[in-house]
Amino acid sequence: MFKKSMWYSILTVACVGFILLAIGFYQAIIVTTAINPQPSVKAPISLTTGDSTKLPSKNANSFQVLILGDSIAKGTGDEKGKGFSDYLPESFKNDTSKEILINNAGIDGQESLGLLEQLQSKKLDKAIIDSDFILVSIGGNDIRSILSLNALAKEDQFKVRQDSYLANLKQTMHLLRTDNPNSIVIFLGLYNPYETVNSAEDTRLLNTWNYNTQQLIEEDGKTLFIPTYDLLKFNLGRYIAKDGLHPNSAGYQALSNRISKSVETIITGS
Amino acid sequence: MFSLIENEVIKMISKKRLMFVLAILVVLISVFAYGQNQTLVRTKAQLSQRIGITATNDWRKLADQQLIDMKNRLDSPYMDQKSQASTRVKMEQLQYNLDNNINPLEQSAAKFTTTFMQQAIFLFLPLLIIMLAADMMSGESSSGTIKLLLVRNVPRWKILLSKYLTLVILEVMVVFFAFVLAAIISGFFFGFGGWLAPVATGFKVFAGKLDSSSVLNVPQWQYSLMVYSLAFFVAIVVGSISLMISILVKSTAASIGIIMSTLVAGNFISFFLSDWKITRYMFMVNLRLTDYLSGSFQPIEGMNMLFSVTVLLGWAIASVIISFMYFTKQDILV
């Protein structure tokens, strides 16, 4: 009797389970192979192409600043949601009465190749031509993933990444200069958000990276490399956001002040 | 036919094989859940040490900020169109965490249950199935009881079919119990909730690249149902193959050895996957079906969900055909 009831309960569980699992299997296949089930994705795309053309035009009474690059350019990590877009005009205002117009094209997680593709897509051409200053922050995402590797692999990967990064950067600069040979390109160096846990080896790699970037950037006379490493080294607690990676509000403010000090004469003079 | 299956199932249960499998599941799940719990505690400690604040309690601030960042990103005209869907999916998840006050660092029974099967699908689950399947036929041969089976007035194909269906029933039981045990045991560690949390899925492979333009959130329970269904499919395939081997090789030890070494070999043969094209037609490298759901894999040219399912199905059908042909024709000398 016990065996009989056991057999029936097993049979029931098996049948129900089989049907359930068959349904689940069908769903799993559908979800990974079916053609796009989300038609809503299309809508915002047509919207965005519309307002990218609506940029403020060149004006003698204004400074135009174009911000390019990764999440730091974008302003990620600022708990007030401001970033360079708001702090740069604030710092520039002390030196000039002109209006400061900001155009932020930063994309979170962007690597040097992404920036190059962004420029090659020609969408930004008008913004580049009109700009007086171009602030670029790129490279952090290129190098970040090698941090977890062991010492040997790190060295090799570093070389590979750096080579492709420098090649992309060179082309990026070339594109920027073909569109606008006169604007001041301000390039932000990398800092090390993991200063407290990192080894001397990592510091050496970071310095090499920054050094080579600066060499490449400043081949052109109208560019400026702004180091960030020194400003943040002992101030990580104050200037780094809760995510442990991006600058926070105070950090963006400090960097903006440093940038505006470096270009003070250009702003007041023109 | 029905009574034949009944007979087989009762035989398997009185052999205590299923009990062994369940006992292994209980022990291992407990160990994993305990380990996960330990890792969680360690991670929390490390995080709060590194960031200097108790990030674990402060996660709402961080999530709020991430949400604002992502919203800005979606509004940006320079946003890469391909990544819009994944950003939206991430926002939905964060919003859900905020609305329901769920710390994303915390584990839940639902998360654990799903991860457990995702990790078990390519080696652990097949090994359990082998335990059940490998001696179904060879066991009868080596103990001589196959004579008693065959002298009955039943065609041989019916005997084999009843064995096969019994195996399917047992596979359902293993998958079912794996789910129930994982949910209950991990529930004691992490609480029983989490079944409604959104999980991202819907990754596709286009032209050798992972395409996330159509990702969407499904509730956790549905996601785990899909994971366990894929696991069940894998169980059927591995079961069919090991049943075939157990018919071809009449010794239980040899049949377990063969199928186990094949499985283990599959784990390192996938190193050659990108260079040595023929390896992708082996069943062992196609067992990680759940990776297609979670999008956590390096896309390999020509491999996607349909491909893997077709390959596995091909192996299963071929082994069933070989089993039946061989078993109905073979001479039984005991």
Interface residues (C-beta under 8 A of the other chain):
Chain A: K3 M6 W7 I10 L11 V13 A14 G17 F18 L20 L21 A22 I23 G24 F25 Q27 A28 I29 V31 T32 T33 N36 P37 Q38 V41 P44 I45 T48 T49 D51 S52 S71 K74 G75 T76 G77 E79 G81 N104 A105 G106 I107 D108 G114 Q118 K123 L124 T196 V197 G237 A241 K242 D243 G244
Chain B: E6 V9 I10 I13 R50 I51 G52 I53 A55 D58 K61 L62 Q65 Q66 I68 D69 N72 R73 L74 S76 P77 Y78 M79 D80 Q81 Q84 A85 V168 I169 V172 M173 V175 F176 T201 G202 F203 K204 S213 S214 L216 V218 Q222 L225 M226 V227 Y228 S229 L230 F232 F233 L289 Y292 L293 N304 M305 L306 V309
